[in-house]
């Protein structure tokens, strides 16, 4: 059914996607936390959403790193 190369390729793609989303969400958290764009209630709400997304992606990244396939 599945070959080992397919599983390794899939795992590496997931790791790369996880690293990219972690970087993007970290950038969004930094932009919204600094109040650089606007200082309003909507930006504070966005900060909490981006913060949740960042920690969610951080957990996924560490789980993928913990169960690394060599």
C-alpha positions in Angstrom: 0.0 0.0 0.0 2.1 2.9 1.3 5.8 2.9 0.6 8.3 4.2 3.1 9.4 7.0 0.7 5.8 8.2 0.4 5.4 8.4 4.2 8.7 10.2 4.6 7.8 12.7 1.8 4.5 13.4 3.3 6.0 13.9 6.8 8.6 16.3 5.4 5.9 18.3 3.5 3.9 18.6 6.7 7.0 19.7 8.6 7.7 22.4 6.0 4.1 23.6 6.0 4.1 23.7 9.8 7.3 25.8 9.8 5.8 28.2 7.3 2.5 28.7 9.1 4.4 29.1 12.4 6.5 31.9 10.8 3.4 33.6 9.3 1.4 33.5 12.5 4.4 34.8 14.5 4.6 37.7 12.2 0.9 38.4 12.6 1.2 38.2 16.4 4.1 40.7 16.3 2.3 43.1 14.0 -1.0 43.1 16.0 0.7 43.2 19.5 2.8 46.2 18.6 -0.3 48.3 17.7 1.5 49.3 14.6 -1.5 49.1 12.4 -4.3 50.5 14.5 -4.9 50.7 18.2 -8.5 49.6 18.4 -10.7 46.8 19.8 -10.7 45.0 16.5 -6.9 44.7 16.5 -6.9 43.5 20.1 -9.4 40.8 19.0 -7.2 39.9 16.1 -4.2 39.7 18.4 -6.0 37.0 20.5 -7.0 35.1 17.4 -3.4 35.2 16.0 -2.1 34.2 19.4 -4.3 31.2 19.5 -3.2 30.2 15.9 0.4 30.7 16.8 0.3 28.4 19.8 -1.8 25.8 17.9 0.9 25.8 15.1 3.6 25.6 17.7 2.1 22.5 19.3 1.7 20.9 15.8 5.3 21.8 14.9 6.7 20.2 18.1 4.6 17.1 17.7 5.9 16.7 14.2 9.5 17.3 15.4 9.0 14.8 18.3 7.7 12.0 16.0 10.4 12.7 13.4 10.8 10.0 10.7 14.4 9.3 9.6 
